[in-house]
Amino acid sequence: MRDNEKMIVKKGLETEYEEYVNKNQDGYGNACIVAGAAVGKLLDDGKTPEEAGQGLNDHDLTGFMAGVVASAIFHFHPRGDEFNKTWNKKWGVEDAKGTINPAILNVKI
């Protein structure tokens, strides 16, 4: 695993995270891994979930990719629950059981 793919992960998920990283080494998947590690590192450094989420702006991601990153943070990072609540609230959903992916939002006119 490269340095730009490392973040603290929940105890017991280290092997699963390493497998996740190793399975996503193509250009698309790796962009999600690198962005996720950057967000995770911001959380590791004590940034708020809002500040950590802003870290996604430094990466060239589609809405779907941003949702994948948020979902991975929720699953793997020790502060994932906290991040997920903030992420979902940003997209107007406060009681979701999972992670909102902004690529599937519907706009009502």
PyMOL commands that set and color helices and strands:
alter all, ss='L'
color gray80, all
select helices_A, chain A and resi 3-5+14-23+27-44+49-58+63-76+80-90+102-104
alter helices_A, ss='H'
color red, helices_A
deselect
rebuild
show_as cartoon
